[in-house]
């Protein structure tokens, strides 16, 4: 029997990210997802929103039908 699995090429936060350190964030996503590690990818609030920055995923963990991402924000697009 297989398990549902998703391949993602951007980080969509929906405002649920938690700051761990200055530019390091932790995010829980529902289901099992695979992300590229150590490669800069877009960070967005929603899938249809503009890019809010660029992040590099440092760690991906799967447990209890959830994916936990630890990522570093390397650039931030600001409207200021």
N, C-alpha and C positions, 0 to 999 in steps of 0.2 A: 504494500500500500504506500502511495506517495504522500508527500506533504506539500501544501500550497507554498509557493516560493515566488518572490518578486525580485527583479533586478532593477536597481535605481541608479540614475546618473546625476541626480541633484538632491540636495537636502531641503526638504519642505518642513518647516518648523511648526507652523500653525500657532506660533507664540508659546509653545510648550517647552522650549529649551531652558535648561538651568545652567547658570554660570558656575563653573567649578573653580576656575582661576581667572586671571586677567582676560585672556583671549581663548580660554578652553571651556567648552560647553558639553553638557550631557543631554541626550534626547532619547526618549522612548518612543518607538514606533510599533504599532500593532502588526502582528504577523511576522513571518520570517522574511527578511530582506537582505540582499547582498549589495554592497557598495564598494566602489574602488577605494583602496587605501593608499595614502601618501600621494594622491593626485589632486590638484586643485579642481573643485567643482562648485557650481552655483549654490548659493544659499538663498532660499525664498521663504516668505511668510506663507503663501499659498501657491499652488501649482500654476495658477494663472497670473500671479503678480510679477512685477519687475524684480530683477535680481537685487537683493539687499546687500550682497557681499559675496566673497569667495571663501570657501573653507577647505580644509584638508582633514579627512577622517584619519584618526590615529588608532581607533580600536572599534571593533564590531563584536558584540556579544549577543547570542541567542539564548533565551530561556523563557519557559512558560508561554509560548506563542507570542513572544515579543522580541523585538530587536532593540538593543541599546547601543547608541552611537556616542562615541567621544570624539569631538572634532574641534579643531583649532580654527578660529576666524582669522584669516590672514589679510583680508582687506574688507572695508566697509564702504558701501555706496551711500553717501549722505546727501540730503537735500539742502543742507546748510550752506 
